Each structure stands twice: as C-alpha cells, then as structure tokens.
C-alpha cells in the first residue's frame, strides 16, 4: 500500500508541529500499514522532516548574514560621513574608513547569493552517508 505524497507531507508537517513519531506510527498502523511498509513510510516521513529542518536552519543563517551586513554597512556609512565632514577619524586613511561600508554590502550580497545557491543545488535522494550505508 503506497501512500500519496500529500499524506506524507501532512504527517511530516504534524511532526514538525511537535507530534511524536509514536503517535504517527500508531495512526499509520491503525490505517492498515504493517511491517516493512510501515518502516518505509516512517523513513520517508523522517527524511521530509530532516529536509525541512535543514531548510529552516539555512534560511535563518541567510537572514542573520543579511542583517549583519545591513548593520555593518550602516555603521560604515556613519563613519564615512563623519570622516568626510572631519568629525571623527579625520586622520585615518580613507580605505580604512570605507572598509566597513563595503564589507557590509559584501555580506548582504553574500547572503542573497548563498540563499539562491542553496535552492539551486538542492538535490533529491539520500545523502553521502546513506548512499554508503543504505537502510537496513
């Protein structure tokens, strides 16, 4: 008995919301799945949950890099304007004063690029560890 993709996605969403694997397993067993079929379905649900968790963490990291870039660029802009007016860091070489601004812009661009790269390179199938040691 093969479950539709929508049912697997629903079960994975329920697991992400905090429901235990035991409850999901019990519900699937009551619906008629047994033995190897139940194990395969639980593995598929687990893979969907792991994939979603990795995506969430990667999105959070991308967002953190972006906001770090915004803050660094803002500080760099204030330093640059202050230096050009002669208020702060008047005797410091210009490339040192402009560096935080351009570094912040570089971080923002990096975060945007890494988010796109992650979505383009995402592949289906097991990872390198599972390819070496398949399910038992």
C-alpha positions as CSV (number, residue, x, y, z in Angstrom):
1,X,0.0,0.0,0.0
2,X,1.7,3.2,-1.2
3,X,0.7,6.5,0.5
4,X,0.1,9.6,-1.6
5,X,2.7,12.4,-1.4
6,X,0.1,14.7,0.3
7,X,-0.4,12.3,3.2
8,X,3.3,12.1,3.7
9,X,3.6,15.8,3.7
10,X,0.8,16.1,6.2
11,X,2.4,13.6,8.5
12,X,5.7,15.5,8.2
13,X,4.0,18.8,9.0
14,X,2.4,17.2,12.1
15,X,5.8,16.0,13.2
16,X,7.3,19.5,12.7
17,X,4.5,20.9,14.8
18,X,5.5,18.6,17.7
19,X,3.6,15.4,17.4
20,X,5.6,12.3,18.4
21,X,6.7,9.7,15.9
22,X,4.9,7.1,18.1
23,X,1.5,8.7,17.6
24,X,2.1,8.9,13.8
25,X,3.3,5.3,13.7
26,X,0.2,4.2,15.7
27,X,-2.1,6.0,13.4
28,X,-0.5,4.5,10.3
29,X,-0.7,1.1,11.9
30,X,-4.4,1.5,12.5
31,X,-4.9,2.5,8.9
32,X,-3.5,-0.8,7.8
33,X,0.2,-0.5,7.3
34,X,2.4,-3.2,8.8
35,X,6.0,-4.3,9.0
36,X,8.3,-3.2,6.2
37,X,5.7,-0.9,4.6
38,X,5.3,1.0,7.9
39,X,9.1,1.2,8.3
40,X,9.5,2.6,4.8
41,X,6.7,5.2,5.3
42,X,8.2,6.3,8.6
43,X,11.6,6.7,7.0
44,X,10.1,8.8,4.2
45,X,8.4,11.0,6.8
46,X,11.7,11.3,8.7
47,X,13.5,12.3,5.5
48,X,10.9,15.0,4.8
49,X,11.2,16.3,8.4
50,X,15.0,16.4,8.3
51,X,15.0,18.2,4.9
52,X,12.5,20.8,6.2
53,X,14.6,21.4,9.4
54,X,17.8,21.9,7.3
55,X,16.0,24.3,5.1
56,X,14.7,26.3,8.1
57,X,18.2,26.5,9.6
58,X,19.8,27.6,6.3
59,X,17.1,30.3,5.9
60,X,17.8,31.5,9.4
61,X,21.6,31.7,8.7
62,X,21.0,33.6,5.5
63,X,18.8,36.1,7.3
64,X,21.4,36.6,10.0
65,X,24.2,37.2,7.4
66,X,22.0,39.7,5.7
67,X,21.2,41.7,8.8
68,X,24.8,41.6,9.9
69,X,25.6,43.2,6.6
70,X,23.0,45.9,7.0
71,X,24.3,46.8,10.4
72,X,27.9,46.8,9.2
73,X,27.1,48.9,6.2
74,X,25.1,51.4,8.3
75,X,28.0,51.8,10.8
76,X,30.4,52.2,7.8
77,X,28.1,54.8,6.3
78,X,28.1,56.8,9.5
79,X,31.9,56.5,9.8
80,X,32.3,57.6,6.2
81,X,30.1,60.6,6.5
82,X,31.7,61.6,9.8
83,X,35.2,61.2,8.4
84,X,34.3,63.3,5.3
85,X,33.0,66.0,7.5
86,X,36.1,65.9,9.7
87,X,34.1,65.0,12.8
88,X,35.6,61.5,13.5
89,X,38.6,59.6,12.2
90,X,39.9,62.6,10.3
91,X,43.5,61.4,10.1
92,X,42.8,57.8,9.2
93,X,43.4,56.6,5.6
94,X,40.2,56.6,3.5
95,X,40.3,52.9,2.6
96,X,40.1,52.0,6.4
97,X,37.1,54.3,6.8
98,X,35.3,53.0,3.8
99,X,36.0,49.3,4.6
100,X,33.1,48.7,7.0
101,X,30.6,50.1,4.4
102,X,31.9,47.9,1.6
103,X,32.2,44.9,3.9
104,X,28.6,45.3,4.9
105,X,27.5,45.5,1.2
106,X,29.6,42.3,0.6
107,X,27.9,40.5,3.4
108,X,24.4,41.4,2.1
109,X,25.3,40.2,-1.4
110,X,26.8,37.0,0.0
111,X,23.6,36.2,1.9
112,X,21.5,36.7,-1.2
113,X,23.8,34.6,-3.3
114,X,24.0,31.8,-0.7
115,X,20.2,31.7,-0.5
116,X,19.9,31.3,-4.2
117,X,22.7,28.8,-4.5
118,X,21.2,26.6,-1.8
119,X,17.9,26.4,-3.6
120,X,19.5,25.7,-7.0
121,X,21.8,23.0,-5.7
122,X,19.3,21.2,-3.6
123,X,19.0,17.6,-4.8
124,X,16.7,14.7,-4.2
125,X,17.8,11.4,-2.9
126,X,19.9,10.2,0.0
127,X,23.0,12.0,1.2
128,X,26.5,10.7,1.0
129,X,26.3,8.7,4.3
130,X,23.1,7.0,3.4
131,X,24.5,6.1,-0.1
132,X,27.4,4.3,1.6
133,X,25.3,2.6,4.3
134,X,21.7,2.1,3.0
135,X,18.7,1.4,5.1
136,X,18.6,-1.9,6.8
